[in-house]
Amino acid sequence: MDIKILGGGCSRCERLENLAREAAGEVGVEATFIKVKEIDEIMAYDVMSTPALLINEQVK
């Protein structure tokens, strides 16, 4: 499973990543975590605000 955190590295972005890692661990899912910080890359996902969470390329 690929999990992407879209955001500039703010405290909310870090919190979202920590919560996602915790949740994946609790259910025993093996996941690759990727931080996307570049605004051009974030805009390509059509999200309205950050942080945003993508699981297998789908915004959640």
Secondary structure, DSSP 8 states (H G I E B T S, - for coil): -EEEEESSS-HHHHHHHHHHHHHHHHHT---EEEEE--HHHHHTTT-SSSSEEEETTEE-
